[in-house]
Amino acid sequence: MLLCAIAIELVTEPEAKWLARLVGHNSRTCLTVIPLLSVGPLLCFFVALRAGAPRAPGFAGAIAGVAASGIGATFYAANCTDDSPLFLATWYPLAVLMVSAVGCLGGRLLLRW
């Protein structure tokens, strides 16, 4: 669905506006706030995962990071004014990747048995 929205945006918007729509006004904020909003859920996921014994602690931590960043991104999106599909397809996945990487490293350190 996002790819269709991007295609529609690229067809309907002049090429001169593409970069402005991609970068938006809140790209730095997005890359800061989503990981910050993901810290609490990520810690909760780690507490839950510590009760088990994941076979692949890094992978489990990365998946916990993806889930936590989904929660953080949902809260951020409720207040973000940049709603261009180009913006969403660029900055949100970068924020999710950051949290997932932290989750992977945290999983390797904290979820070993």
C-alpha angles and dihedrals in degrees: 000000000000091000090054090049090051091050091050091048092050091050097045101039123069114251091243090067097049096090093046090050091048096050097034122176099284108046094120091043090051092052090049105039100044093056091044092051088048096057096083096047091044091054090049090051090050091052089051093046092049088063088063132045110244113204091214106034095181092051092045090051091049091051089048087052092052091049093046092048089050088058092045093047091050092056092044094048090056088066105028116109095197104090102157113134088229089055093047094048092050112037103030094055090048090054090047090050091052093052091043091053091050089048091051093051092043090049092053090051103036106029100051118118 
